[in-house]
Amino acid sequence: MIKTLIVFGTRPEAIKMAPLVKELKKDFHFDVKVCVTAQHRQMLDQVLEIFDIKPDYDLDIMKHNQSLFSITADVLLRFEKVLVKERPDIVLVHGDTTTTFASALASFYFKTKVGHVEAGLRTYNKYSPFPEEMNRKLTAALCDIHFAPTKRAKLNLMAEGVKEQTIFVTGNTVIDTLKFTVKDNYVFKEDSLNSIDFSKKIILLTAHRRENFGKPLKNIFEAVLKIANEFDDVVFVYPVHLNPNVRDVAHRILKDHPRIKLINPIDVDDMHNLIARSYLVLTDSGGLQEEAPSLGKPVVVLRNTTERPEAVLARTVVVAGTHKERIEKIVTKLLIDEEEYLQMARAVNPYGDGEASRRIKEALLYYFGESSKEPDGFHGSDMYV
């Protein structure tokens, strides 16, 4: 059996790794152990419960006002003990969090092979997003096998000197997750969502990125307030991140408007079903740029860069940045121009077909010599390079 240690620490990582955990655990070729760092605690636990994943190891590193320094050091020191005990054949990490980089570095120190799920995303600006861009570049340098979600991601890796035979284009596992979560006649666990009139144009807002703290967040919220004042048929729903750098500004600017609903963070079931019932999505998240197009929802990205340019080329996503007037202009056009809206809503999602976890499993079997059949790749992104 292939001793496989899957490690993640944040809610987005858990959402994207959950279907892979399920896929590998079904196959007798794999002895699967799960380690969580709990870089995020409460939001991570929600995902584990929904997918009925019981970690074999919980590093429980989260502290009040934790820094990138403390996260990196704590993961390195605590994950070493797991590696010593398990001695895995491969460690699988995901994406671009500090957990990702630190656990890949620890695995390298232990001379353990590392596989990187969602490899090859790049903005080529080391401070945007911060610290994610450098986390994923440094992780790539430490990895032995790379699971790129798209052809562009594969080409990014090859341009950095990664050998082509170690890269497998799989699609994104987050599309696999939607098969588990989106349901007809869904009843929200966050009860306030059940009272929303979904016959109106619901705009889902998420904003929490570190590089948007301060003036950019203020600009975003002021643009949202102006749009809400101008369109009586629009309701904003904003699950507000727990970080006080986000929460304090959001409540100061948005809390008193009757058609801006500020709610607590919601779990992945509620989030995916809320996306499915929304008109469009405003976000600085990475994952929602992949998820929402699968559900036919246009995405306005509240960042100056995106490591997901395929979506821009496919016209499922438009990058607005954090300038108030540009956000207002783009959202207003999508609210009043039906043709523009439908072009985005009907565009094909370049990020996956729900089979990424299977492709990763087959790539691992091939890599470890358990299968002689080279795995099929995901080709839905080939035209967007």
Buried (B, 14 or more C-beta within 10 A) or exposed (E): EBBBBBBBBBBBBBBBBBBBBBBBBEBEBBBBBBBBBBBBBEBBBBBBEBBEBEBBBBBEBBEEEEEBEBBBEBBBEBBBEBBEEBEBBBBBBBBBBBBBBBBBBBBBEBEBBBBBBBBBBBBEEEEBBBBBBBBBBBBBEBBBBBBBBBBBBBBBBBEEEBEEEBBBBBBBBBBBBBEBBBEEEBEBBBEEBEEBEEEBBBBBBBBBBBBBBEEBBBBBBBBBBBBBEEBEEBBBBBBBBEEEBBBEBBEEBBEEBEBBBBBEBBBBBBBBBBBBBBBBBBBBBBBBBBBBBBBBBBBBBBBBBBBBBBBBBBBBBBBBBBBBEBBBEBBBEBBEEEEBBEEBBEBBBBBBBBBBBBBBBBBBBBBBEBBEEEBBBBEBBBEBB
